[in-house]
Amino acid sequence: MTAVKDKDYEAVVDGMYFKDGLTDSQKNFYVAALEEKASKAETSNGKVSDYKITGDSIIVPDSLAIVYFETIYENGKVEQDEQKMIYSDGEWKMYTSK
């Protein structure tokens, strides 16, 4: 979450799970898509001031989990969200259905 707040979208993509990995071109596509999505979110919600982990749920031990969190904006708005996580190669990665 620090990478998102710091706008380090390469690190965000590195923290995502892709079954077959990514080519450099695919990685660049995801980085650009995240930059665009973040820019649009910032326009409508303002800048993110913090993230707060509010809980987690282990679905399959050492394999699949859900992390619950809040996104806190500078304007005081708070959004609740969740992120599926998958354990792969010794690391927890964000699971994406893409």
MODELLER restraints for C-alpha pairs under 7 A, 6 or more apart:
rsr = mdl.restraints
at = mdl.atoms
rsr.add(forms.Gaussian(group=physical.xy_distance, feature=features.Distance(at['CA:1:A'], at['CA:51:A']), mean=6.84, stdev=0.5))
rsr.add(forms.Gaussian(group=physical.xy_distance, feature=features.Distance(at['CA:3:A'], at['CA:9:A']), mean=6.69, stdev=0.5))
rsr.add(forms.Gaussian(group=physical.xy_distance, feature=features.Distance(at['CA:3:A'], at['CA:11:A']), mean=6.10, stdev=0.5))
rsr.add(forms.Gaussian(group=physical.xy_distance, feature=features.Distance(at['CA:3:A'], at['CA:12:A']), mean=5.94, stdev=0.5))
rsr.add(forms.Gaussian(group=physical.xy_distance, feature=features.Distance(at['CA:4:A'], at['CA:12:A']), mean=6.50, stdev=0.5))
rsr.add(forms.Gaussian(group=physical.xy_distance, feature=features.Distance(at['CA:5:A'], at['CA:48:A']), mean=6.58, stdev=0.5))
rsr.add(forms.Gaussian(group=physical.xy_distance, feature=features.Distance(at['CA:9:A'], at['CA:31:A']), mean=5.41, stdev=0.5))
rsr.add(forms.Gaussian(group=physical.xy_distance, feature=features.Distance(at['CA:9:A'], at['CA:34:A']), mean=6.57, stdev=0.5))
rsr.add(forms.Gaussian(group=physical.xy_distance, feature=features.Distance(at['CA:9:A'], at['CA:35:A']), mean=6.89, stdev=0.5))
rsr.add(forms.Gaussian(group=physical.xy_distance, feature=features.Distance(at['CA:10:A'], at['CA:31:A']), mean=5.86, stdev=0.5))
rsr.add(forms.Gaussian(group=physical.xy_distance, feature=features.Distance(at['CA:13:A'], at['CA:27:A']), mean=6.99, stdev=0.5))
rsr.add(forms.Gaussian(group=physical.xy_distance, feature=features.Distance(at['CA:13:A'], at['CA:30:A']), mean=6.82, stdev=0.5))
rsr.add(forms.Gaussian(group=physical.xy_distance, feature=features.Distance(at['CA:13:A'], at['CA:31:A']), mean=6.63, stdev=0.5))
rsr.add(forms.Gaussian(group=physical.xy_distance, feature=features.Distance(at['CA:15:A'], at['CA:93:A']), mean=5.22, stdev=0.5))
rsr.add(forms.Gaussian(group=physical.xy_distance, feature=features.Distance(at['CA:15:A'], at['CA:94:A']), mean=6.11, stdev=0.5))
rsr.add(forms.Gaussian(group=physical.xy_distance, feature=features.Distance(at['CA:16:A'], at['CA:93:A']), mean=5.11, stdev=0.5))
rsr.add(forms.Gaussian(group=physical.xy_distance, feature=features.Distance(at['CA:16:A'], at['CA:94:A']), mean=4.48, stdev=0.5))
rsr.add(forms.Gaussian(group=physical.xy_distance, feature=features.Distance(at['CA:16:A'], at['CA:95:A']), mean=6.17, stdev=0.5))
rsr.add(forms.Gaussian(group=physical.xy_distance, feature=features.Distance(at['CA:17:A'], at['CA:93:A']), mean=5.27, stdev=0.5))
rsr.add(forms.Gaussian(group=physical.xy_distance, feature=features.Distance(at['CA:17:A'], at['CA:94:A']), mean=5.64, stdev=0.5))
rsr.add(forms.Gaussian(group=physical.xy_distance, feature=features.Distance(at['CA:17:A'], at['CA:95:A']), mean=5.30, stdev=0.5))
rsr.add(forms.Gaussian(group=physical.xy_distance, feature=features.Distance(at['CA:17:A'], at['CA:96:A']), mean=6.67, stdev=0.5))
rsr.add(forms.Gaussian(group=physical.xy_distance, feature=features.Distance(at['CA:45:A'], at['CA:73:A']), mean=6.92, stdev=0.5))
rsr.add(forms.Gaussian(group=physical.xy_distance, feature=features.Distance(at['CA:46:A'], at['CA:73:A']), mean=6.23, stdev=0.5))
rsr.add(forms.Gaussian(group=physical.xy_distance, feature=features.Distance(at['CA:46:A'], at['CA:74:A']), mean=6.45, stdev=0.5))
rsr.add(forms.Gaussian(group=physical.xy_distance, feature=features.Distance(at['CA:46:A'], at['CA:75:A']), mean=6.56, stdev=0.5))
rsr.add(forms.Gaussian(group=physical.xy_distance, feature=features.Distance(at['CA:47:A'], at['CA:73:A']), mean=5.65, stdev=0.5))
rsr.add(forms.Gaussian(group=physical.xy_distance, feature=features.Distance(at['CA:47:A'], at['CA:74:A']), mean=5.75, stdev=0.5))
rsr.add(forms.Gaussian(group=physical.xy_distance, feature=features.Distance(at['CA:48:A'], at['CA:71:A']), mean=6.92, stdev=0.5))
rsr.add(forms.Gaussian(group=physical.xy_distance, feature=features.Distance(at['CA:48:A'], at['CA:72:A']), mean=5.87, stdev=0.5))
rsr.add(forms.Gaussian(group=physical.xy_distance, feature=features.Distance(at['CA:48:A'], at['CA:73:A']), mean=4.26, stdev=0.5))
rsr.add(forms.Gaussian(group=physical.xy_distance, feature=features.Distance(at['CA:48:A'], at['CA:74:A']), mean=5.97, stdev=0.5))
rsr.add(forms.Gaussian(group=physical.xy_distance, feature=features.Distance(at['CA:49:A'], at['CA:72:A']), mean=5.73, stdev=0.5))
rsr.add(forms.Gaussian(group=physical.xy_distance, feature=features.Distance(at['CA:49:A'], at['CA:73:A']), mean=5.05, stdev=0.5))
rsr.add(forms.Gaussian(group=physical.xy_distance, feature=features.Distance(at['CA:49:A'], at['CA:74:A']), mean=5.18, stdev=0.5))
rsr.add(forms.Gaussian(group=physical.xy_distance, feature=features.Distance(at['CA:50:A'], at['CA:71:A']), mean=6.28, stdev=0.5))
rsr.add(forms.Gaussian(group=physical.xy_distance, feature=features.Distance(at['CA:50:A'], at['CA:72:A']), mean=5.14, stdev=0.5))
rsr.add(forms.Gaussian(group=physical.xy_distance, feature=features.Distance(at['CA:50:A'], at['CA:73:A']), mean=6.88, stdev=0.5))
rsr.add(forms.Gaussian(group=physical.xy_distance, feature=features.Distance(at['CA:51:A'], at['CA:69:A']), mean=6.85, stdev=0.5))
rsr.add(forms.Gaussian(group=physical.xy_distance, feature=features.Distance(at['CA:51:A'], at['CA:70:A']), mean=5.61, stdev=0.5))
rsr.add(forms.Gaussian(group=physical.xy_distance, feature=features.Distance(at['CA:51:A'], at['CA:71:A']), mean=4.76, stdev=0.5))
rsr.add(forms.Gaussian(group=physical.xy_distance, feature=features.Distance(at['CA:51:A'], at['CA:72:A']), mean=5.90, stdev=0.5))
rsr.add(forms.Gaussian(group=physical.xy_distance, feature=features.Distance(at['CA:52:A'], at['CA:69:A']), mean=5.42, stdev=0.5))
rsr.add(forms.Gaussian(group=physical.xy_distance, feature=features.Distance(at['CA:52:A'], at['CA:70:A']), mean=5.11, stdev=0.5))
rsr.add(forms.Gaussian(group=physical.xy_distance, feature=features.Distance(at['CA:52:A'], at['CA:71:A']), mean=6.71, stdev=0.5))
rsr.add(forms.Gaussian(group=physical.xy_distance, feature=features.Distance(at['CA:53:A'], at['CA:68:A']), mean=6.00, stdev=0.5))
rsr.add(forms.Gaussian(group=physical.xy_distance, feature=features.Distance(at['CA:53:A'], at['CA:69:A']), mean=4.25, stdev=0.5))
rsr.add(forms.Gaussian(group=physical.xy_distance, feature=features.Distance(at['CA:53:A'], at['CA:70:A']), mean=6.48, stdev=0.5))
rsr.add(forms.Gaussian(group=physical.xy_distance, feature=features.Distance(at['CA:54:A'], at['CA:68:A']), mean=5.41, stdev=0.5))
rsr.add(forms.Gaussian(group=physical.xy_distance, feature=features.Distance(at['CA:54:A'], at['CA:69:A']), mean=4.95, stdev=0.5))
rsr.add(forms.Gaussian(group=physical.xy_distance, feature=features.Distance(at['CA:54:A'], at['CA:70:A']), mean=6.88, stdev=0.5))
rsr.add(forms.Gaussian(group=physical.xy_distance, feature=features.Distance(at['CA:55:A'], at['CA:67:A']), mean=6.04, stdev=0.5))
rsr.add(forms.Gaussian(group=physical.xy_distance, feature=features.Distance(at['CA:55:A'], at['CA:68:A']), mean=5.02, stdev=0.5))
rsr.add(forms.Gaussian(group=physical.xy_distance, feature=features.Distance(at['CA:55:A'], at['CA:69:A']), mean=6.90, stdev=0.5))
rsr.add(forms.Gaussian(group=physical.xy_distance, feature=features.Distance(at['CA:56:A'], at['CA:66:A']), mean=5.52, stdev=0.5))
rsr.add(forms.Gaussian(group=physical.xy_distance, feature=features.Distance(at['CA:56:A'], at['CA:67:A']), mean=4.34, stdev=0.5))
rsr.add(forms.Gaussian(group=physical.xy_distance, feature=features.Distance(at['CA:56:A'], at['CA:68:A']), mean=5.66, stdev=0.5))
rsr.add(forms.Gaussian(group=physical.xy_distance, feature=features.Distance(at['CA:57:A'], at['CA:65:A']), mean=5.59, stdev=0.5))
rsr.add(forms.Gaussian(group=physical.xy_distance, feature=features.Distance(at['CA:57:A'], at['CA:66:A']), mean=5.16, stdev=0.5))
rsr.add(forms.Gaussian(group=physical.xy_distance, feature=features.Distance(at['CA:57:A'], at['CA:67:A']), mean=6.54, stdev=0.5))
rsr.add(forms.Gaussian(group=physical.xy_distance, feature=features.Distance(at['CA:58:A'], at['CA:64:A']), mean=6.39, stdev=0.5))
rsr.add(forms.Gaussian(group=physical.xy_distance, feature=features.Distance(at['CA:58:A'], at['CA:65:A']), mean=4.34, stdev=0.5))
rsr.add(forms.Gaussian(group=physical.xy_distance, feature=features.Distance(at['CA:58:A'], at['CA:66:A']), mean=6.49, stdev=0.5))
rsr.add(forms.Gaussian(group=physical.xy_distance, feature=features.Distance(at['CA:59:A'], at['CA:65:A']), mean=5.08, stdev=0.5))
rsr.add(forms.Gaussian(group=physical.xy_distance, feature=features.Distance(at['CA:62:A'], at['CA:87:A']), mean=6.11, stdev=0.5))
rsr.add(forms.Gaussian(group=physical.xy_distance, feature=features.Distance(at['CA:63:A'], at['CA:86:A']), mean=5.57, stdev=0.5))
rsr.add(forms.Gaussian(group=physical.xy_distance, feature=features.Distance(at['CA:63:A'], at['CA:87:A']), mean=4.73, stdev=0.5))
rsr.add(forms.Gaussian(group=physical.xy_distance, feature=features.Distance(at['CA:64:A'], at['CA:85:A']), mean=5.75, stdev=0.5))
rsr.add(forms.Gaussian(group=physical.xy_distance, feature=features.Distance(at['CA:64:A'], at['CA:86:A']), mean=4.66, stdev=0.5))
rsr.add(forms.Gaussian(group=physical.xy_distance, feature=features.Distance(at['CA:64:A'], at['CA:87:A']), mean=6.30, stdev=0.5))
rsr.add(forms.Gaussian(group=physical.xy_distance, feature=features.Distance(at['CA:65:A'], at['CA:84:A']), mean=5.83, stdev=0.5))
rsr.add(forms.Gaussian(group=physical.xy_distance, feature=features.Distance(at['CA:65:A'], at['CA:85:A']), mean=5.11, stdev=0.5))
rsr.add(forms.Gaussian(group=physical.xy_distance, feature=features.Distance(at['CA:65:A'], at['CA:86:A']), mean=6.51, stdev=0.5))
rsr.add(forms.Gaussian(group=physical.xy_distance, feature=features.Distance(at['CA:66:A'], at['CA:82:A']), mean=6.54, stdev=0.5))
rsr.add(forms.Gaussian(group=physical.xy_distance, feature=features.Distance(at['CA:66:A'], at['CA:83:A']), mean=5.55, stdev=0.5))
rsr.add(forms.Gaussian(group=physical.xy_distance, feature=features.Distance(at['CA:66:A'], at['CA:84:A']), mean=4.39, stdev=0.5))
rsr.add(forms.Gaussian(group=physical.xy_distance, feature=features.Distance(at['CA:66:A'], at['CA:85:A']), mean=5.80, stdev=0.5))
rsr.add(forms.Gaussian(group=physical.xy_distance, feature=features.Distance(at['CA:67:A'], at['CA:82:A']), mean=5.50, stdev=0.5))
rsr.add(forms.Gaussian(group=physical.xy_distance, feature=features.Distance(at['CA:67:A'], at['CA:83:A']), mean=5.25, stdev=0.5))
rsr.add(forms.Gaussian(group=physical.xy_distance, feature=features.Distance(at['CA:67:A'], at['CA:84:A']), mean=6.40, stdev=0.5))
rsr.add(forms.Gaussian(group=physical.xy_distance, feature=features.Distance(at['CA:68:A'], at['CA:81:A']), mean=5.90, stdev=0.5))
rsr.add(forms.Gaussian(group=physical.xy_distance, feature=features.Distance(at['CA:68:A'], at['CA:82:A']), mean=4.29, stdev=0.5))
rsr.add(forms.Gaussian(group=physical.xy_distance, feature=features.Distance(at['CA:68:A'], at['CA:83:A']), mean=6.54, stdev=0.5))
rsr.add(forms.Gaussian(group=physical.xy_distance, feature=features.Distance(at['CA:69:A'], at['CA:80:A']), mean=5.92, stdev=0.5))
rsr.add(forms.Gaussian(group=physical.xy_distance, feature=features.Distance(at['CA:69:A'], at['CA:81:A']), mean=5.47, stdev=0.5))
rsr.add(forms.Gaussian(group=physical.xy_distance, feature=features.Distance(at['CA:69:A'], at['CA:82:A']), mean=5.93, stdev=0.5))
rsr.add(forms.Gaussian(group=physical.xy_distance, feature=features.Distance(at['CA:70:A'], at['CA:78:A']), mean=6.38, stdev=0.5))
rsr.add(forms.Gaussian(group=physical.xy_distance, feature=features.Distance(at['CA:70:A'], at['CA:79:A']), mean=5.44, stdev=0.5))
rsr.add(forms.Gaussian(group=physical.xy_distance, feature=features.Distance(at['CA:70:A'], at['CA:80:A']), mean=4.52, stdev=0.5))
rsr.add(forms.Gaussian(group=physical.xy_distance, feature=features.Distance(at['CA:70:A'], at['CA:81:A']), mean=6.12, stdev=0.5))
rsr.add(forms.Gaussian(group=physical.xy_distance, feature=features.Distance(at['CA:71:A'], at['CA:78:A']), mean=5.61, stdev=0.5))
rsr.add(forms.Gaussian(group=physical.xy_distance, feature=features.Distance(at['CA:71:A'], at['CA:79:A']), mean=5.15, stdev=0.5))
rsr.add(forms.Gaussian(group=physical.xy_distance, feature=features.Distance(at['CA:71:A'], at['CA:80:A']), mean=6.51, stdev=0.5))
rsr.add(forms.Gaussian(group=physical.xy_distance, feature=features.Distance(at['CA:72:A'], at['CA:78:A']), mean=4.63, stdev=0.5))
rsr.add(forms.Gaussian(group=physical.xy_distance, feature=features.Distance(at['CA:72:A'], at['CA:79:A']), mean=6.68, stdev=0.5))
rsr.add(forms.Gaussian(group=physical.xy_distance, feature=features.Distance(at['CA:83:A'], at['CA:94:A']), mean=6.79, stdev=0.5))
rsr.add(forms.Gaussian(group=physical.xy_distance, feature=features.Distance(at['CA:84:A'], at['CA:94:A']), mean=6.11, stdev=0.5))
rsr.add(forms.Gaussian(group=physical.xy_distance, feature=features.Distance(at['CA:84:A'], at['CA:95:A']), mean=5.33, stdev=0.5))
rsr.add(forms.Gaussian(group=physical.xy_distance, feature=features.Distance(at['CA:85:A'], at['CA:92:A']), mean=6.12, stdev=0.5))
rsr.add(forms.Gaussian(group=physical.xy_distance, feature=features.Distance(at['CA:85:A'], at['CA:93:A']), mean=5.42, stdev=0.5))
rsr.add(forms.Gaussian(group=physical.xy_distance, feature=features.Distance(at['CA:85:A'], at['CA:94:A']), mean=4.60, stdev=0.5))
rsr.add(forms.Gaussian(group=physical.xy_distance, feature=features.Distance(at['CA:85:A'], at['CA:95:A']), mean=5.03, stdev=0.5))
rsr.add(forms.Gaussian(group=physical.xy_distance, feature=features.Distance(at['CA:86:A'], at['CA:92:A']), mean=5.57, stdev=0.5))
rsr.add(forms.Gaussian(group=physical.xy_distance, feature=features.Distance(at['CA:86:A'], at['CA:93:A']), mean=5.36, stdev=0.5))
rsr.add(forms.Gaussian(group=physical.xy_distance, feature=features.Distance(at['CA:86:A'], at['CA:94:A']), mean=6.37, stdev=0.5))
rsr.add(forms.Gaussian(group=physical.xy_distance, feature=features.Distance(at['CA:86:A'], at['CA:95:A']), mean=5.76, stdev=0.5))
rsr.add(forms.Gaussian(group=physical.xy_distance, feature=features.Distance(at['CA:87:A'], at['CA:93:A']), mean=6.20, stdev=0.5))
